[in-house]
Amino acid sequence: MNTLNQLQPGETVIVTRVLGKNEVKKRILDMGIIKGAQIEVIKKAPLGDPVEIKIKGYNLSLRNTEAALVEVCKKGELS
């Protein structure tokens, strides 16, 4: 299973699970990153942190530590 921080710009994926505990997980879920949401990776900063994504019509930047908590799969790989 891939996590969001492992993807490259241009990839589109579906969220399968959000890991983490307490406030960090709640913050990620509050931003709309929930199971079944479609995410497109827009770009990464030159050193790879943060990563900019597009979800539900808006752009969002996440730190790699936050992006590592979002498990994803490519469209068509859902089981």
PDB file of N, CA, C and O in Angstrom:
ATOM      1  N   MET A   1       0.853  -1.184   0.000  1.00  0.00           N
ATOM      2  CA  MET A   1       0.000   0.000   0.000  1.00  0.00           C
ATOM      3  C   MET A   1       0.890   1.235   0.000  1.00  0.00           C
ATOM      4  O   MET A   1       1.833   1.325   0.786  1.00  0.00           O
ATOM      5  N   ASN A   2       0.594   2.182  -0.877  1.00  0.00           N
ATOM      6  CA  ASN A   2       1.342   3.433  -0.947  1.00  0.00           C
ATOM      7  C   ASN A   2       0.777   4.456   0.013  1.00  0.00           C
ATOM      8  O   ASN A   2      -0.383   4.382   0.418  1.00  0.00           O
ATOM      9  N   THR A   3       1.611   5.407   0.367  1.00  0.00           N
ATOM     10  CA  THR A   3       1.148   6.556   1.129  1.00  0.00           C
ATOM     11  C   THR A   3       1.320   7.792   0.261  1.00  0.00           C
ATOM     12  O   THR A   3       2.080   7.782  -0.707  1.00  0.00           O
ATOM     13  N   LEU A   4       0.620   8.840   0.608  1.00  0.00           N
ATOM     14  CA  LEU A   4       0.568  10.045  -0.206  1.00  0.00           C
ATOM     15  C   LEU A   4       1.939  10.680  -0.420  1.00  0.00           C
ATOM     16  O   LEU A   4       2.178  11.271  -1.473  1.00  0.00           O
ATOM     17  N   ASN A   5       2.828  10.573   0.535  1.00  0.00           N
ATOM     18  CA  ASN A   5       4.152  11.193   0.403  1.00  0.00           C
ATOM     19  C   ASN A   5       5.048  10.461  -0.600  1.00  0.00           C
ATOM     20  O   ASN A   5       6.092  10.992  -0.977  1.00  0.00           O
ATOM     21  N   GLN A   6       4.675   9.271  -1.039  1.00  0.00           N
ATOM     22  CA  GLN A   6       5.483   8.485  -1.974  1.00  0.00           C
ATOM     23  C   GLN A   6       5.146   8.760  -3.440  1.00  0.00           C
ATOM     24  O   GLN A   6       5.818   8.248  -4.334  1.00  0.00           O
ATOM     25  N   LEU A   7       4.122   9.556  -3.691  1.00  0.00           N
ATOM     26  CA  LEU A   7       3.642   9.760  -5.053  1.00  0.00           C
ATOM     27  C   LEU A   7       4.376  10.891  -5.757  1.00  0.00           C
ATOM     28  O   LEU A   7       5.029  11.722  -5.126  1.00  0.00           O
ATOM     29  N   GLN A   8       4.251  10.899  -7.079  1.00  0.00           N
ATOM     30  CA  GLN A   8       4.876  11.923  -7.914  1.00  0.00           C
ATOM     31  C   GLN A   8       3.794  12.824  -8.504  1.00  0.00           C
ATOM     32  O   GLN A   8       2.643  12.405  -8.632  1.00  0.00           O
ATOM     33  N   PRO A   9       4.150  14.055  -8.865  1.00  0.00           N
ATOM     34  CA  PRO A   9       3.176  14.960  -9.489  1.00  0.00           C
ATOM     35  C   PRO A   9       2.517  14.320 -10.712  1.00  0.00           C
ATOM     36  O   PRO A   9       3.167  13.644 -11.510  1.00  0.00           O
ATOM     37  N   GLY A  10       1.212  14.553 -10.834  1.00  0.00           N
ATOM     38  CA  GLY A  10       0.444  14.008 -11.942  1.00  0.00           C
ATOM     39  C   GLY A  10      -0.314  12.741 -11.604  1.00  0.00           C
ATOM     40  O   GLY A  10      -1.223  12.358 -12.339  1.00  0.00           O
ATOM     41  N   GLU A  11       0.035  12.079 -10.512  1.00  0.00           N
ATOM     42  CA  GLU A  11      -0.653  10.842 -10.132  1.00  0.00           C
ATOM     43  C   GLU A  11      -1.987  11.163  -9.460  1.00  0.00           C
ATOM     44  O   GLU A  11      -2.099  12.122  -8.696  1.00  0.00           O
ATOM     45  N   THR A  12      -2.988  10.347  -9.759  1.00  0.00           N
ATOM     46  CA  THR A  12      -4.303  10.477  -9.137  1.00  0.00           C
ATOM     47  C   THR A  12      -4.601   9.191  -8.390  1.00  0.00           C
ATOM     48  O   THR A  12      -4.448   8.096  -8.932  1.00  0.00           O
ATOM     49  N   VAL A  13      -5.030   9.330  -7.139  1.00  0.00           N
ATOM     50  CA  VAL A  13      -5.242   8.177  -6.273  1.00  0.00           C
ATOM     51  C   VAL A  13      -6.537   8.322  -5.476  1.00  0.00           C
ATOM     52  O   VAL A  13      -7.177   9.374  -5.471  1.00  0.00           O
ATOM     53  N   ILE A  14      -6.896   7.239  -4.809  1.00  0.00           N
ATOM     54  CA  ILE A  14      -8.062   7.200  -3.930  1.00  0.00           C
ATOM     55  C   ILE A  14      -7.570   6.902  -2.507  1.00  0.00           C
ATOM     56  O   ILE A  14      -6.724   6.029  -2.309  1.00  0.00           O
ATOM     57  N   VAL A  15      -8.094   7.619  -1.535  1.00  0.00           N
ATOM     58  CA  VAL A  15      -7.728   7.391  -0.136  1.00  0.00           C
ATOM     59  C   VAL A  15      -8.360   6.088   0.336  1.00  0.00           C
ATOM     60  O   VAL A  15      -9.561   5.876   0.169  1.00  0.00           O
ATOM     61  N   THR A  16      -7.539   5.210   0.929  1.00  0.00           N
ATOM     62  CA  THR A  16      -8.060   3.956   1.460  1.00  0.00           C
ATOM     63  C   THR A  16      -8.129   3.957   2.985  1.00  0.00           C
ATOM     64  O   THR A  16      -8.960   3.271   3.581  1.00  0.00           O
ATOM     65  N   ARG A  17      -7.235   4.744   3.614  1.00  0.00           N
ATOM     66  CA  ARG A  17      -7.228   4.774   5.082  1.00  0.00           C
ATOM     67  C   ARG A  17      -6.394   5.957   5.555  1.00  0.00           C
ATOM     68  O   ARG A  17      -5.410   6.336   4.919  1.00  0.00           O
ATOM     69  N   VAL A  18      -6.805   6.535   6.683  1.00  0.00           N
ATOM     70  CA  VAL A  18      -6.024   7.592   7.321  1.00  0.00           C
ATOM     71  C   VAL A  18      -5.522   7.056   8.646  1.00  0.00           C
ATOM     72  O   VAL A  18      -6.307   6.660   9.508  1.00  0.00           O
ATOM     73  N   LEU A  19      -4.206   7.045   8.802  1.00  0.00           N
ATOM     74  CA  LEU A  19      -3.581   6.573  10.029  1.00  0.00           C
ATOM     75  C   LEU A  19      -3.397   7.739  10.998  1.00  0.00           C
ATOM     76  O   LEU A  19      -3.826   8.859  10.721  1.00  0.00           O
ATOM     77  N   GLY A  20      -2.771   7.475  12.112  1.00  0.00           N
ATOM     78  CA  GLY A  20      -2.496   8.543  13.068  1.00  0.00           C
ATOM     79  C   GLY A  20      -3.422   8.477  14.262  1.00  0.00           C
ATOM     80  O   GLY A  20      -4.321   7.639  14.348  1.00  0.00           O
ATOM     81  N   LYS A  21      -3.169   9.386  15.172  1.00  0.00           N
ATOM     82  CA  LYS A  21      -3.936   9.414  16.412  1.00  0.00           C
ATOM     83  C   LYS A  21      -4.353  10.833  16.747  1.00  0.00           C
ATOM     84  O   LYS A  21      -3.726  11.804  16.323  1.00  0.00           O
ATOM     85  N   ASN A  22      -5.408  10.928  17.507  1.00  0.00           N
ATOM     86  CA  ASN A  22      -5.858  12.167  18.116  1.00  0.00           C
ATOM     87  C   ASN A  22      -5.980  13.337  17.155  1.00  0.00           C
ATOM     88  O   ASN A  22      -6.632  13.232  16.116  1.00  0.00           O
ATOM     89  N   GLU A  23      -5.346  14.461  17.508  1.00  0.00           N
ATOM     90  CA  GLU A  23      -5.538  15.706  16.781  1.00  0.00           C
ATOM     91  C   GLU A  23      -4.995  15.680  15.359  1.00  0.00           C
ATOM     92  O   GLU A  23      -5.572  16.307  14.470  1.00  0.00           O
ATOM     93  N   VAL A  24      -3.904  14.972  15.128  1.00  0.00           N
ATOM     94  CA  VAL A  24      -3.330  14.927  13.783  1.00  0.00           C
ATOM     95  C   VAL A  24      -4.303  14.242  12.824  1.00  0.00           C
ATOM     96  O   VAL A  24      -4.570  14.754  11.737  1.00  0.00           O
ATOM     97  N   LYS A  25      -4.822  13.105  13.220  1.00  0.00           N
ATOM     98  CA  LYS A  25      -5.783  12.390  12.374  1.00  0.00           C
ATOM     99  C   LYS A  25      -7.046  13.220  12.188  1.00  0.00           C
ATOM    100  O   LYS A  25      -7.569  13.300  11.076  1.00  0.00           O
ATOM    101  N   LYS A  26      -7.536  13.830  13.240  1.00  0.00           N
ATOM    102  CA  LYS A  26      -8.744  14.658  13.155  1.00  0.00           C
ATOM    103  C   LYS A  26      -8.531  15.821  12.197  1.00  0.00           C
ATOM    104  O   LYS A  26      -9.423  16.152  11.416  1.00  0.00           O
ATOM    105  N   ARG A  27      -7.359  16.443  12.251  1.00  0.00           N
ATOM    106  CA  ARG A  27      -7.055  17.567  11.363  1.00  0.00           C
ATOM    107  C   ARG A  27      -7.060  17.117   9.907  1.00  0.00           C
ATOM    108  O   ARG A  27      -7.608  17.804   9.044  1.00  0.00           O
ATOM    109  N   ILE A  28      -6.453  15.968   9.632  1.00  0.00           N
ATOM    110  CA  ILE A  28      -6.418  15.445   8.265  1.00  0.00           C
ATOM    111  C   ILE A  28      -7.840  15.149   7.778  1.00  0.00           C
ATOM    112  O   ILE A  28      -8.195  15.505   6.655  1.00  0.00           O
ATOM    113  N   LEU A  29      -8.638  14.512   8.602  1.00  0.00           N
ATOM    114  CA  LEU A  29     -10.019  14.199   8.225  1.00  0.00           C
ATOM    115  C   LEU A  29     -10.835  15.473   8.025  1.00  0.00           C
ATOM    116  O   LEU A  29     -11.655  15.540   7.109  1.00  0.00           O
ATOM    117  N   ASP A  30     -10.624  16.480   8.864  1.00  0.00           N
ATOM    118  CA  ASP A  30     -11.349  17.748   8.739  1.00  0.00           C
ATOM    119  C   ASP A  30     -11.031  18.467   7.431  1.00  0.00           C
ATOM    120  O   ASP A  30     -11.848  19.246   6.942  1.00  0.00           O
ATOM    121  N   MET A  31      -9.866  18.218   6.864  1.00  0.00           N
ATOM    122  CA  MET A  31      -9.493  18.836   5.595  1.00  0.00           C
ATOM    123  C   MET A  31     -10.147  18.131   4.406  1.00  0.00           C
ATOM    124  O   MET A  31      -9.949  18.540   3.262  1.00  0.00           O
ATOM    125  N   GLY A  32     -10.920  17.081   4.664  1.00  0.00           N
ATOM    126  CA  GLY A  32     -11.619  16.378   3.593  1.00  0.00           C
ATOM    127  C   GLY A  32     -10.893  15.155   3.080  1.00  0.00           C
ATOM    128  O   GLY A  32     -11.341  14.523   2.123  1.00  0.00           O
ATOM    129  N   ILE A  33      -9.778  14.812   3.703  1.00  0.00           N
ATOM    130  CA  ILE A  33      -9.024  13.631   3.286  1.00  0.00           C
ATOM    131  C   ILE A  33      -9.612  12.429   4.024  1.00  0.00           C
ATOM    132  O   ILE A  33      -9.152  12.041   5.097  1.00  0.00           O
ATOM    133  N   ILE A  34     -10.644  11.857   3.408  1.00  0.00           N
ATOM    134  CA  ILE A  34     -11.368  10.747   4.018  1.00  0.00           C
ATOM    135  C   ILE A  34     -11.352   9.560   3.063  1.00  0.00           C
ATOM    136  O   ILE A  34     -11.044   9.709   1.880  1.00  0.00           O
ATOM    137  N   LYS A  35     -11.683   8.394   3.579  1.00  0.00           N
ATOM    138  CA  LYS A  35     -11.711   7.181   2.766  1.00  0.00           C
ATOM    139  C   LYS A  35     -12.617   7.399   1.555  1.00  0.00           C
ATOM    140  O   LYS A  35     -13.749   7.866   1.683  1.00  0.00           O
ATOM    141  N   GLY A  36     -12.097   7.050   0.384  1.00  0.00           N
ATOM    142  CA  GLY A  36     -12.853   7.172  -0.855  1.00  0.00           C
ATOM    143  C   GLY A  36     -12.640   8.482  -1.606  1.00  0.00           C
ATOM    144  O   GLY A  36     -13.065   8.613  -2.754  1.00  0.00           O
ATOM    145  N   ALA A  37     -11.990   9.449  -0.973  1.00  0.00           N
ATOM    146  CA  ALA A  37     -11.744  10.739  -1.636  1.00  0.00           C
ATOM    147  C   ALA A  37     -10.674  10.579  -2.712  1.00  0.00           C
ATOM    148  O   ALA A  37      -9.702   9.845  -2.538  1.00  0.00           O
ATOM    149  N   GLN A  38     -10.871  11.275  -3.816  1.00  0.00           N
ATOM    150  CA  GLN A  38      -9.897  11.253  -4.906  1.00  0.00           C
ATOM    151  C   GLN A  38      -8.923  12.411  -4.726  1.00  0.00           C
ATOM    152  O   GLN A  38      -9.330  13.541  -4.456  1.00  0.00           O
ATOM    153  N   ILE A  39      -7.633  12.118  -4.878  1.00  0.00           N
ATOM    154  CA  ILE A  39      -6.579  13.116  -4.712  1.00  0.00           C
ATOM    155  C   ILE A  39      -5.683  13.099  -5.939  1.00  0.00           C
ATOM    156  O   ILE A  39      -5.306  12.039  -6.438  1.00  0.00           O
ATOM    157  N   GLU A  40      -5.349  14.294  -6.416  1.00  0.00           N
ATOM    158  CA  GLU A  40      -4.363  14.434  -7.484  1.00  0.00           C
ATOM    159  C   GLU A  40      -3.143  15.148  -6.907  1.00  0.00           C
ATOM    160  O   GLU A  40      -3.272  16.190  -6.264  1.00  0.00           O
ATOM    161  N   VAL A  41      -1.964  14.586  -7.138  1.00  0.00           N
ATOM    162  CA  VAL A  41      -0.735  15.228  -6.679  1.00  0.00           C
ATOM    163  C   VAL A  41      -0.378  16.302  -7.704  1.00  0.00           C
ATOM    164  O   VAL A  41      -0.173  16.002  -8.881  1.00  0.00           O
ATOM    165  N   ILE A  42      -0.307  17.544  -7.253  1.00  0.00           N
ATOM    166  CA  ILE A  42      -0.023  18.676  -8.135  1.00  0.00           C
ATOM    167  C   ILE A  42       1.477  18.900  -8.266  1.00  0.00           C
ATOM    168  O   ILE A  42       2.005  18.922  -9.378  1.00  0.00           O
ATOM    169  N   LYS A  43       2.166  19.067  -7.146  1.00  0.00           N
ATOM    170  CA  LYS A  43       3.617  19.261  -7.193  1.00  0.00           C
ATOM    171  C   LYS A  43       4.223  19.021  -5.826  1.00  0.00           C
ATOM    172  O   LYS A  43       3.539  18.986  -4.804  1.00  0.00           O
ATOM    173  N   LYS A  44       5.540  18.858  -5.851  1.00  0.00           N
ATOM    174  CA  LYS A  44       6.313  18.729  -4.618  1.00  0.00           C
ATOM    175  C   LYS A  44       7.321  19.865  -4.580  1.00  0.00           C
ATOM    176  O   LYS A  44       7.789  20.315  -5.626  1.00  0.00           O
ATOM    177  N   ALA A  45       7.653  20.325  -3.404  1.00  0.00           N
ATOM    178  CA  ALA A  45       8.682  21.341  -3.256  1.00  0.00           C
ATOM    179  C   ALA A  45      10.020  20.752  -3.700  1.00  0.00           C
ATOM    180  O   ALA A  45      10.169  19.530  -3.729  1.00  0.00           O
ATOM    181  N   PRO A  46      10.992  21.591  -4.045  1.00  0.00           N
ATOM    182  CA  PRO A  46      12.278  21.083  -4.538  1.00  0.00           C
ATOM    183  C   PRO A  46      12.945  20.038  -3.641  1.00  0.00           C
ATOM    184  O   PRO A  46      13.594  19.120  -4.143  1.00  0.00           O
ATOM    185  N   LEU A  47      12.798  20.164  -2.354  1.00  0.00           N
ATOM    186  CA  LEU A  47      13.370  19.169  -1.440  1.00  0.00           C
ATOM    187  C   LEU A  47      12.355  18.105  -1.033  1.00  0.00           C
ATOM    188  O   LEU A  47      12.631  17.288  -0.155  1.00  0.00           O
ATOM    189  N   GLY A  48      11.166  18.112  -1.675  1.00  0.00           N
ATOM    190  CA  GLY A  48      10.171  17.075  -1.434  1.00  0.00           C
ATOM    191  C   GLY A  48       9.190  17.357  -0.321  1.00  0.00           C
ATOM    192  O   GLY A  48       8.287  16.552  -0.091  1.00  0.00           O
ATOM    193  N   ASP A  49       9.330  18.458   0.373  1.00  0.00           N
ATOM    194  CA  ASP A  49       8.446  18.759   1.498  1.00  0.00           C
ATOM    195  C   ASP A  49       8.102  20.236   1.475  1.00  0.00           C
ATOM    196  O   ASP A  49       9.024  21.043   1.599  1.00  0.00           O
ATOM    197  N   PRO A  50       6.877  20.651   1.330  1.00  0.00           N
ATOM    198  CA  PRO A  50       5.637  19.884   1.367  1.00  0.00           C
ATOM    199  C   PRO A  50       5.230  19.370  -0.012  1.00  0.00           C
ATOM    200  O   PRO A  50       5.894  19.616  -1.019  1.00  0.00           O
ATOM    201  N   VAL A  51       4.120  18.653  -0.012  1.00  0.00           N
ATOM    202  CA  VAL A  51       3.524  18.159  -1.245  1.00  0.00           C
ATOM    203  C   VAL A  51       2.187  18.886  -1.422  1.00  0.00           C
ATOM    204  O   VAL A  51       1.419  19.023  -0.470  1.00  0.00           O
ATOM    205  N   GLU A  52       1.915  19.349  -2.643  1.00  0.00           N
ATOM    206  CA  GLU A  52       0.657  20.029  -2.929  1.00  0.00           C
ATOM    207  C   GLU A  52      -0.276  19.057  -3.631  1.00  0.00           C
ATOM    208  O   GLU A  52       0.102  18.409  -4.608  1.00  0.00           O
ATOM    209  N   ILE A  53      -1.500  18.962  -3.123  1.00  0.00           N
ATOM    210  CA  ILE A  53      -2.494  18.061  -3.690  1.00  0.00           C
ATOM    211  C   ILE A  53      -3.757  18.838  -4.050  1.00  0.00           C
ATOM    212  O   ILE A  53      -3.974  19.959  -3.590  1.00  0.00           O
ATOM    213  N   LYS A  54      -4.578  18.214  -4.881  1.00  0.00           N
ATOM    214  CA  LYS A  54      -5.898  18.765  -5.189  1.00  0.00           C
ATOM    215  C   LYS A  54      -6.923  17.755  -4.725  1.00  0.00           C
ATOM    216  O   LYS A  54      -6.894  16.590  -5.122  1.00  0.00           O
ATOM    217  N   ILE A  55      -7.835  18.218  -3.873  1.00  0.00           N
ATOM    218  CA  ILE A  55      -8.884  17.353  -3.329  1.00  0.00           C
ATOM    219  C   ILE A  55     -10.171  18.159  -3.239  1.00  0.00           C
ATOM    220  O   ILE A  55     -10.186  19.281  -2.732  1.00  0.00           O
ATOM    221  N   LYS A  56     -11.235  17.576  -3.730  1.00  0.00           N
ATOM    222  CA  LYS A  56     -12.559  18.195  -3.676  1.00  0.00           C
ATOM    223  C   LYS A  56     -12.560  19.625  -4.211  1.00  0.00           C
ATOM    224  O   LYS A  56     -13.245  20.494  -3.671  1.00  0.00           O
ATOM    225  N   GLY A  57     -11.786  19.869  -5.279  1.00  0.00           N
ATOM    226  CA  GLY A  57     -11.811  21.160  -5.942  1.00  0.00           C
ATOM    227  C   GLY A  57     -10.907  22.237  -5.363  1.00  0.00           C
ATOM    228  O   GLY A  57     -10.922  23.370  -5.845  1.00  0.00           O
ATOM    229  N   TYR A  58     -10.124  21.916  -4.347  1.00  0.00           N
ATOM    230  CA  TYR A  58      -9.204  22.926  -3.821  1.00  0.00           C
ATOM    231  C   TYR A  58      -7.814  22.339  -3.647  1.00  0.00           C
ATOM    232  O   TYR A  58      -7.647  21.128  -3.505  1.00  0.00           O
ATOM    233  N   ASN A  59      -6.826  23.215  -3.661  1.00  0.00           N
ATOM    234  CA  ASN A  59      -5.439  22.798  -3.483  1.00  0.00           C
ATOM    235  C   ASN A  59      -5.068  22.884  -2.012  1.00  0.00           C
ATOM    236  O   ASN A  59      -5.507  23.778  -1.290  1.00  0.00           O
ATOM    237  N   LEU A  60      -4.250  21.934  -1.587  1.00  0.00           N
ATOM    238  CA  LEU A  60      -3.863  21.811  -0.187  1.00  0.00           C
ATOM    239  C   LEU A  60      -2.415  21.359  -0.126  1.00  0.00           C
ATOM    240  O   LEU A  60      -2.009  20.476  -0.882  1.00  0.00           O
ATOM    241  N   SER A  61      -1.640  21.948   0.755  1.00  0.00           N
ATOM    242  CA  SER A  61      -0.260  21.513   0.959  1.00  0.00           C
ATOM    243  C   SER A  61      -0.153  20.765   2.279  1.00  0.00           C
ATOM    244  O   SER A  61      -0.673  21.208   3.303  1.00  0.00           O
ATOM    245  N   LEU A  62       0.528  19.625   2.240  1.00  0.00           N
ATOM    246  CA  LEU A  62       0.728  18.799   3.428  1.00  0.00           C
ATOM    247  C   LEU A  62       2.214  18.566   3.647  1.00  0.00           C
ATOM    248  O   LEU A  62       2.975  18.413   2.691  1.00  0.00           O
ATOM    249  N   ARG A  63       2.620  18.542   4.897  1.00  0.00           N
ATOM    250  CA  ARG A  63       3.983  18.131   5.225  1.00  0.00           C
ATOM    251  C   ARG A  63       4.114  16.644   4.927  1.00  0.00           C
ATOM    252  O   ARG A  63       3.122  15.914   4.914  1.00  0.00           O
ATOM    253  N   ASN A  64       5.338  16.203   4.690  1.00  0.00           N
ATOM    254  CA  ASN A  64       5.559  14.779   4.416  1.00  0.00           C
ATOM    255  C   ASN A  64       5.124  13.911   5.584  1.00  0.00           C
ATOM    256  O   ASN A  64       4.631  12.802   5.379  1.00  0.00           O
ATOM    257  N   THR A  65       5.299  14.397   6.806  1.00  0.00           N
ATOM    258  CA  THR A  65       4.887  13.603   7.970  1.00  0.00           C
ATOM    259  C   THR A  65       3.374  13.396   7.985  1.00  0.00           C
ATOM    260  O   THR A  65       2.894  12.340   8.397  1.00  0.00           O
ATOM    261  N   GLU A  66       2.623  14.404   7.536  1.00  0.00           N
ATOM    262  CA  GLU A  66       1.164  14.270   7.450  1.00  0.00           C
ATOM    263  C   GLU A  66       0.780  13.390   6.262  1.00  0.00           C
ATOM    264  O   GLU A  66      -0.090  12.527   6.382  1.00  0.00           O
ATOM    265  N   ALA A  67       1.429  13.607   5.118  1.00  0.00           N
ATOM    266  CA  ALA A  67       1.118  12.832   3.921  1.00  0.00           C
ATOM    267  C   ALA A  67       1.420  11.345   4.120  1.00  0.00           C
ATOM    268  O   ALA A  67       0.772  10.494   3.511  1.00  0.00           O
ATOM    269  N   ALA A  68       2.396  11.033   4.965  1.00  0.00           N
ATOM    270  CA  ALA A  68       2.749   9.636   5.239  1.00  0.00           C
ATOM    271  C   ALA A  68       1.649   8.900   6.006  1.00  0.00           C
ATOM    272  O   ALA A  68       1.663   7.671   6.071  1.00  0.00           O
ATOM    273  N   LEU A  69       0.713   9.623   6.577  1.00  0.00           N
ATOM    274  CA  LEU A  69      -0.379   9.008   7.331  1.00  0.00           C
ATOM    275  C   LEU A  69      -1.585   8.666   6.458  1.00  0.00           C
ATOM    276  O   LEU A  69      -2.555   8.079   6.937  1.00  0.00           O
ATOM    277  N   VAL A  70      -1.522   9.034   5.175  1.00  0.00           N
ATOM    278  CA  VAL A  70      -2.651   8.821   4.266  1.00  0.00           C
ATOM    279  C   VAL A  70      -2.312   7.678   3.315  1.00  0.00           C
ATOM    280  O   VAL A  70      -1.490   7.835   2.413  1.00  0.00           O
ATOM    281  N   GLU A  71      -2.952   6.525   3.521  1.00  0.00           N
ATOM    282  CA  GLU A  71      -2.758   5.382   2.633  1.00  0.00           C
ATOM    283  C   GLU A  71      -3.662   5.547   1.420  1.00  0.00           C
ATOM    284  O   GLU A  71      -4.829   5.920   1.541  1.00  0.00           O
ATOM    285  N   VAL A  72      -3.102   5.263   0.249  1.00  0.00           N
ATOM    286  CA  VAL A  72      -3.823   5.472  -1.006  1.00  0.00           C
ATOM    287  C   VAL A  72      -3.610   4.304  -1.959  1.00  0.00           C
ATOM    288  O   VAL A  72      -2.681   3.515  -1.789  1.00  0.00           O
ATOM    289  N   CYS A  73      -4.470   4.200  -2.956  1.00  0.00           N
ATOM    290  CA  CYS A  73      -4.252   3.265  -4.057  1.00  0.00           C
ATOM    291  C   CYS A  73      -4.649   3.971  -5.339  1.00  0.00           C
ATOM    292  O   CYS A  73      -5.445   4.910  -5.334  1.00  0.00           O
ATOM    293  N   LYS A  74      -4.078   3.499  -6.438  1.00  0.00           N
ATOM    294  CA  LYS A  74      -4.382   4.096  -7.734  1.00  0.00           C
ATOM    295  C   LYS A  74      -5.800   3.723  -8.145  1.00  0.00           C
ATOM    296  O   LYS A  74      -6.324   2.678  -7.762  1.00  0.00           O
ATOM    297  N   LYS A  75      -6.400   4.598  -8.927  1.00  0.00           N
ATOM    298  CA  LYS A  75      -7.747   4.316  -9.409  1.00  0.00           C
ATOM    299  C   LYS A  75      -7.737   2.982 -10.156  1.00  0.00           C
ATOM    300  O   LYS A  75      -6.846   2.727 -10.966  1.00  0.00           O
ATOM    301  N   GLY A  76      -8.713   2.149  -9.887  1.00  0.00           N
ATOM    302  CA  GLY A  76      -8.794   0.849 -10.533  1.00  0.00           C
ATOM    303  C   GLY A  76      -8.149  -0.267  -9.722  1.00  0.00           C
ATOM    304  O   GLY A  76      -8.326  -1.439 -10.052  1.00  0.00           O
ATOM    305  N   GLU A  77      -7.410   0.065  -8.675  1.00  0.00           N
ATOM    306  CA  GLU A  77      -6.776  -0.946  -7.832  1.00  0.00           C
ATOM    307  C   GLU A  77      -7.564  -1.249  -6.563  1.00  0.00           C
ATOM    308  O   GLU A  77      -7.142  -2.072  -5.751  1.00  0.00           O
ATOM    309  N   LEU A  78      -8.700  -0.593  -6.392  1.00  0.00           N
ATOM    310  CA  LEU A  78      -9.504  -0.834  -5.195  1.00  0.00           C
ATOM    311  C   LEU A  78      -9.948  -2.277  -5.160  1.00  0.00           C
ATOM    312  O   LEU A  78     -10.363  -2.838  -6.175  1.00  0.00           O
ATOM    313  N   SER A  79      -9.858  -2.873  -3.992  1.00  0.00           N
ATOM    314  CA  SER A  79     -10.278  -4.263  -3.865  1.00  0.00           C
ATOM    315  C   SER A  79     -11.541  -4.389  -3.069  1.00  0.00           C
ATOM    316  O   SER A  79     -12.035  -5.498  -2.866  1.00  0.00           O
TER     317      SER A  79
END
